Amino acid sequence: MNFGQPGTMVREVLDDAARDRLVDNVAGHLLGGVSRPVLDRALQYWRNIDKKLGDRIAKKVNGG
């Protein structure tokens, strides 16, 4: 799977406020009853798109 285009969007198109909203929205949806195997896969996809963003989402999902 190619994560180049979404990575570019996250890093070069979105501003800090938009990235903050994205983290909140994604984490909120993942906290809505997603099973652990699916959650782990989703977090890995987001880390593949952008490691820093994926780590922020994981931290929020895991209670950090």
PLY file of the C-alpha trace (Angstrom):
ply
format ascii 1.0
element vertex 64
property float x
property float y
property float z
element edge 63
property int vertex1
property int vertex2
end_header
0.00 0.00 0.00
1.29 3.47 -0.86
1.04 6.04 1.92
2.88 8.83 0.07
-0.09 11.01 -0.90
-1.87 10.96 2.47
1.49 11.58 4.18
2.09 14.62 2.01
-1.39 15.90 2.80
-0.84 15.53 6.55
2.60 17.15 6.52
2.32 19.78 3.81
-1.36 20.67 3.33
-2.87 20.53 6.81
-1.88 23.18 9.33
-1.35 22.46 13.04
-4.99 23.15 13.94
-6.24 20.82 11.18
-3.85 18.07 12.35
-5.14 18.52 15.91
-8.73 18.14 14.70
-7.77 15.08 12.65
-6.18 13.43 15.70
-9.26 14.17 17.81
-11.67 12.90 15.15
-9.79 9.70 14.36
-9.17 8.88 18.03
-12.81 9.58 18.85
-14.01 7.18 16.19
-11.52 4.48 17.18
-12.66 4.74 20.80
-16.21 4.01 19.70
-16.01 0.26 20.28
-13.39 -0.87 17.75
-11.98 -4.30 18.63
-8.29 -4.49 19.56
-7.08 -6.23 16.37
-8.82 -3.63 14.20
-7.59 -0.82 16.44
-3.98 -2.03 16.19
-4.24 -2.21 12.41
-5.77 1.28 12.19
-3.02 2.74 14.37
-0.38 1.09 12.18
-1.98 2.55 9.05
-1.89 6.04 10.58
1.76 5.55 11.59
2.52 4.48 8.01
0.93 7.71 6.79
2.84 9.85 9.28
4.67 8.44 12.32
4.20 11.53 14.47
0.48 11.77 13.71
-0.02 8.04 14.24
1.76 8.23 17.59
-0.45 11.13 18.66
-3.59 9.16 17.73
-2.30 6.07 19.58
-1.52 8.13 22.67
-5.03 9.60 22.71
-6.65 6.19 22.11
-4.55 4.51 24.80
-5.44 7.11 27.40
-2.33 9.25 27.25
0 1
1 2
2 3
3 4
4 5
5 6
6 7
7 8
8 9
9 10
10 11
11 12
12 13
13 14
14 15
15 16
16 17
17 18
18 19
19 20
20 21
21 22
22 23
23 24
24 25
25 26
26 27
27 28
28 29
29 30
30 31
31 32
32 33
33 34
34 35
35 36
36 37
37 38
38 39
39 40
40 41
41 42
42 43
43 44
44 45
45 46
46 47
47 48
48 49
49 50
50 51
51 52
52 53
53 54
54 55
55 56
56 57
57 58
58 59
59 60
60 61
61 62
62 63
